[in-house]
Amino acid sequence: MHAIPTATSPRMMQANRSEAAAMDTFETLLSKFREGTALIGVIGLGYVGLPLAHTLHKGGFKVLGFDIDPAKMEALAKGENYLKHLGAELTTDLSRSDRFEATTDFSRLGEADAIIICVPTPLGKHQEPDMSYVLNSARDIGRTLRKGQLIVLESTTYPGTTRDDMLPAMLAARPQDATTLEQGVDFFVAFSPEREDPGRKTHTTRTTPKLVGGLEPRATELAAVMYERGIDRVVRVSTAEVAEAAKILENTFRAVNIALVNELKLVLTPMGIDVWEVIEAASTKPFGYMPFWPGPGLGGHCIPIDPFYLTWKAREVGQYTRFIELAGEINTRMPHYVVDRVSHALNEDGKAVRGAKVLVVGLAYKPNVDDVRETPAAEIIDLLSDVGADVEYHDPLVPRFPHMRRHKRDMSSVDLSPGGLAAYDCVVIVTNHDCVDHRAIATHARLVVDTRNALKGLHGLGARIVKA
């Protein structure tokens, strides 16, 4: 028979000491968050990390930002915002404050009481999750990890990443002669998914509810109290895995519904039915319906990527997400559909795609931002070029074609003018920025392929308009 531990047994005494140590570390860190005296480290000062750093700074914390890009450090020191949609005020606030500093020196991670990871989680060549940025950040943290720190992952990923991938990578990077640290006793780990939507005016980082799930309850509470100083509403969930899965659900929901209306577009267009009018008509129902809009393909960091993280993880447990994978197939083929529509429209005008002069309007993945992550416009430009078209682009928010993982071109945005528009065989509207003169396009272009219904109400001004 096994001996039952008593209150005085060595095992029970050790457990009591661990619990007392955990509570002491927890209470000390909790006080720092409640009083606003903690130093918050943010790894990755991009579309997620920079507005989060600003929000927590506004909440009263000292913030230390980390990034591998020296150009960002220079811009922040000057108060210049390299993310135009966030406005100049954000970086001006930070650059003028003695409570904010940005650095490329990751050896300083040990200074922070809380470290929040906001790095990319892209897809690899075969649509598999690329966790290198998260794991490298975890190793950087592990090298300086100390007692009394909270580590929070915000990067979107598959369920189990925080516990099964990030934590082991962090601990494996600890120096061999370092003091042993126990998660949940000496330091704490949680997941809180980013919910940024670049360019959205109705919600900000502060006003968007924040989900928080820890690897154990103390971590959940610590992360929640920290975020509550800068964010209006923080929602605690039972585990990190629930928070990870909730983020995947949010974006898979959108991806599947966008795929539905994209497929409807493929079906209704040959019938002579305008899918945009159909969606507007259905939207008059005040319950049981939510409008989604078709487009030239998915862009941004979340919706084109997150569902593939879930399908990859599902195979680990012997499940196959056929519904989600089908949605991915439909959405990823939309740039090809757009090019087919361009080809067909040119043929109707007696012109071949090869040698045709084509202008793509909009390089950003969505309206009114300069964000080109996973933009379908780049894929459309590549496809048109591959079939011999002479392609240029116009995007006032993206003056130079930036370096992308899968697309590299030496191109600059061209100006719009009545004479210039008339010189193109076809103008393809991929992104409907408010700053683009769509009336001029409808008036002076010869042929327009409109993937966004941007020229609604502008038919009959001169251009032949084809929806795609």
Buried (B, 14 or more C-beta within 10 A) or exposed (E): EEEEEEEEEEEEEEEEEBEEBBEEBBEEBBEBBEEBEBBBBBBBBBBBBBBBBBBBBBBEBBBBBBBBEEEBBEBBEEBEBBBBBBEEEBBBBBBEBEBBBBBEEBEBBBBBBBBBBBBBBBBEEEBEBBBEBBBBBBBBBBBBBBBBBBBBBBBBBBBBBBBEBBBEBBBEBBEEEEEEBEBBBBBBBBBBBBBBBBBEEEEBBBEBEBBBBBBBBBBBBBBBBBBBBBBEEBBBBEBBBBBBBBBBEBBBBBBBBBBBBBBBBBEBBEEEEBBBEBBBEEEEEEEEEEEBBBBBBBBBBBBBBBBBBBBBBBEEEEEEBEEBBEBBEBBBBBBEBBBBBBBEBBEEEEBEBEEBBBBBBBBBBBBBBBBBBBBBBBBBBBBBEEEEBBBBBBBBBBEEBBEEEEBEBEBEBEEBEEEBBEEBBBBBBBBBBEEBEBEBBBBBBBBBBBBBBBBBEBEEBBBBBBBB
